[in-house]
Amino acid sequence: MARTYESFGPTTQKVLLLLAAGIVLSLNRSPRQQIYIVKSVQKEWRNINRRALNRVIHNLYKSRLVDAVDHKDGTTTLVITERGKKKALSYQIDGMTIPAMGKWDKKWRLVIFDIPERHKKARDALAQTLKRMGFYQLQKSVFIYPFECSNEINFVIEFFNLRPFVRQILAERIDNELHLKKIYTL
């Protein structure tokens, strides 16, 4: 069954979330929280490849998820539109879910990773996010899920800046498939 929602790459999703952080900042009254949000957003903007950022902003503008406001002093401000706010909210990491497929395609999605100790917090956050999203943990750094989820996984990997350490595998069979089918009621 085909998905009916618009799909964006992980960089686009990240840019939308960063633009939406301004909304969160304006609604937050705690100075400590505001400083934390500003520092986090600045760090994440620096982590985005500039060429990819320009391409993403162009595509967001074409998709009417952001709007450009020109100022008299010659500067331009990007403003997230209502449609963009709705899309950004759908990519919030803590509430992210994987939409169910109508019919299982009999393929397993594996996420495997070997993340260095220096990235322990991100590694633990990735594992917790995968569990929360419904993945079954086969081994310490191997998770499995029966339904299409590559967009969501790419977003999570990008969000935690773990691209070099994480692989995705699409498998047709696994030796403990009966056990997994029971878990997912397939």
C-alpha positions as CSV (number, residue, x, y, z in Angstrom):
1,M,0.0,0.0,0.0
2,A,1.5,3.4,-1.0
3,R,1.9,6.1,1.5
4,T,-0.3,9.1,1.1
5,Y,1.8,11.7,2.8
6,E,4.6,13.8,1.3
7,S,8.0,12.4,1.9
8,F,11.1,14.6,2.5
9,G,14.7,13.7,3.0
10,P,16.4,13.9,6.4
11,T,18.1,17.2,5.7
12,T,14.8,18.8,4.8
13,Q,13.2,17.4,7.9
14,K,16.0,18.7,10.0
15,V,15.7,22.2,8.5
16,L,12.0,22.2,9.1
17,L,12.5,21.3,12.7
18,L,15.1,23.9,13.2
19,L,12.8,26.6,11.7
20,A,10.1,25.3,14.0
21,A,12.4,25.7,17.0
22,G,11.8,29.5,16.7
23,I,8.1,28.8,17.5
24,V,9.1,26.7,20.5
25,L,11.4,29.5,21.6
26,S,8.7,32.1,21.4
27,L,6.3,30.0,23.5
28,N,8.9,29.2,26.2
29,R,9.1,31.6,29.1
30,S,12.1,30.0,30.9
31,P,15.3,31.9,30.2
32,R,17.4,28.7,30.8
33,Q,15.3,26.7,28.3
34,Q,15.5,29.5,25.8
35,I,19.3,29.6,26.0
36,Y,19.4,25.8,25.6
37,I,17.2,25.9,22.5
38,V,19.2,28.7,20.9
39,K,22.5,26.9,21.5
40,S,21.1,23.6,20.2
41,V,19.7,25.3,17.1
42,Q,23.0,27.1,16.4
43,K,25.0,23.8,16.7
44,E,22.6,21.9,14.3
45,W,22.7,24.7,11.7
46,R,26.5,24.4,11.6
47,N,26.2,20.6,11.1
48,I,24.2,21.0,7.8
49,N,26.1,20.9,4.5
50,R,25.8,24.4,2.9
51,R,25.1,23.1,-0.6
52,A,22.5,20.7,0.7
53,L,21.0,23.5,2.8
54,N,20.6,25.8,-0.3
55,R,19.0,23.0,-2.2
56,V,16.6,22.2,0.7
57,I,15.6,25.8,1.2
58,H,14.8,26.1,-2.5
59,N,12.7,22.9,-2.3
60,L,11.0,24.1,0.9
61,Y,10.1,27.4,-0.8
62,K,8.8,25.6,-3.9
63,S,6.7,23.3,-1.6
64,R,5.3,26.4,0.2
65,L,6.6,25.1,3.5
66,V,8.6,28.3,4.0
67,D,8.3,31.8,2.8
68,A,10.9,34.5,2.2
69,V,10.4,37.9,3.6
70,D,12.6,40.7,2.1
71,H,13.5,43.6,4.3
72,K,14.4,47.2,3.4
73,D,18.0,46.7,4.5
74,G,18.5,44.0,1.9
75,T,18.3,41.0,4.2
76,T,15.9,38.2,3.7
77,T,14.3,36.2,6.5
78,L,12.9,32.6,6.0
79,V,9.6,32.2,7.8
80,I,8.0,28.8,8.2
81,T,4.4,28.7,6.9
82,E,1.4,27.1,8.6
83,R,1.8,24.1,6.3
84,G,5.5,23.9,7.2
85,K,4.7,24.0,10.9
86,K,2.3,21.1,10.5
87,K,5.0,19.1,8.6
88,A,7.7,20.0,11.2
89,L,5.4,18.8,14.0
90,S,5.1,15.4,12.2
91,Y,8.9,15.0,12.4
92,Q,9.3,15.6,16.1
93,I,11.7,12.9,17.3
94,D,10.0,12.2,20.6
95,G,6.6,11.6,19.1
96,M,7.8,10.0,15.8
97,T,5.9,6.9,14.8
98,I,6.0,4.7,11.7
99,P,2.7,4.5,9.8
100,A,1.3,1.0,9.5
101,M,1.2,-0.6,6.1
102,G,-2.0,-2.1,4.9
103,K,-0.5,-5.4,4.0
104,W,2.9,-6.7,5.1
105,D,5.3,-7.1,2.1
106,K,7.1,-10.1,3.8
107,K,10.3,-8.1,4.1
108,W,12.2,-7.3,7.3
109,R,13.9,-3.9,7.9
110,L,17.1,-4.2,9.9
111,V,19.0,-1.3,11.5
112,I,22.5,-2.2,12.6
113,F,25.1,0.1,14.1
114,D,28.6,0.2,15.5
115,I,28.8,3.5,17.2
116,P,32.1,4.5,19.0
117,E,32.1,5.0,22.8
118,R,32.7,8.8,22.3
119,H,29.1,8.9,20.9
120,K,27.6,6.9,23.8
121,K,24.8,9.3,24.5
122,A,23.7,9.4,20.8
123,R,24.0,5.6,20.6
124,D,21.8,5.2,23.6
125,A,19.3,7.7,22.3
126,L,19.2,5.9,19.0
127,A,18.5,2.6,20.6
128,Q,15.8,4.1,22.8
129,T,14.1,5.8,19.9
130,L,14.1,2.6,17.8
131,K,12.5,0.7,20.7
132,R,9.9,3.5,21.2
133,M,9.1,3.4,17.5
134,G,8.3,-0.3,17.8
135,F,11.5,-2.0,16.6
136,Y,12.4,-5.3,18.2
137,Q,16.0,-5.6,19.5
138,L,17.6,-8.7,18.0
139,Q,21.0,-8.0,19.5
140,K,22.6,-5.1,21.3
141,S,23.0,-3.0,18.2
142,V,20.7,-4.8,15.8
143,F,17.0,-3.9,15.5
144,I,14.3,-5.2,13.2
145,Y,10.9,-4.0,12.0
146,P,8.5,-5.5,9.4
147,F,7.2,-2.4,7.7
148,E,8.6,0.3,5.4
149,C,10.4,2.9,7.6
150,S,13.4,4.2,5.6
151,N,12.3,7.8,5.7
152,E,11.8,7.7,9.5
153,I,15.1,5.9,10.1
154,N,17.1,8.3,7.8
155,F,15.6,11.2,9.8
156,V,16.5,9.6,13.2
157,I,20.1,8.8,11.9
158,E,20.5,12.4,10.7
159,F,18.9,13.9,13.9
160,F,21.5,12.2,16.0
161,N,24.4,12.8,13.5
162,L,25.2,9.1,13.3
163,R,25.2,8.5,9.5
164,P,28.7,7.0,9.3
165,F,27.9,4.4,11.9
166,V,24.4,3.1,11.0
167,R,23.4,0.7,8.2
168,Q,20.0,-0.4,7.0
169,I,19.3,-3.8,5.5
170,L,16.2,-5.1,3.7
171,A,15.9,-8.9,4.3
172,E,13.5,-11.5,2.9
173,R,14.0,-14.2,5.5
174,I,15.3,-14.5,9.1
175,D,15.7,-17.8,11.0
176,N,13.5,-16.8,13.9
177,E,10.7,-15.4,11.7
178,L,7.9,-17.2,13.4
179,H,8.8,-15.6,16.7
180,L,9.0,-12.2,15.1
181,K,5.6,-12.7,13.3
182,K,4.1,-13.4,16.7
183,I,5.5,-10.2,18.2
184,Y,4.1,-8.1,15.3
185,T,1.0,-10.2,14.9
186,L,1.6,-10.9,11.2
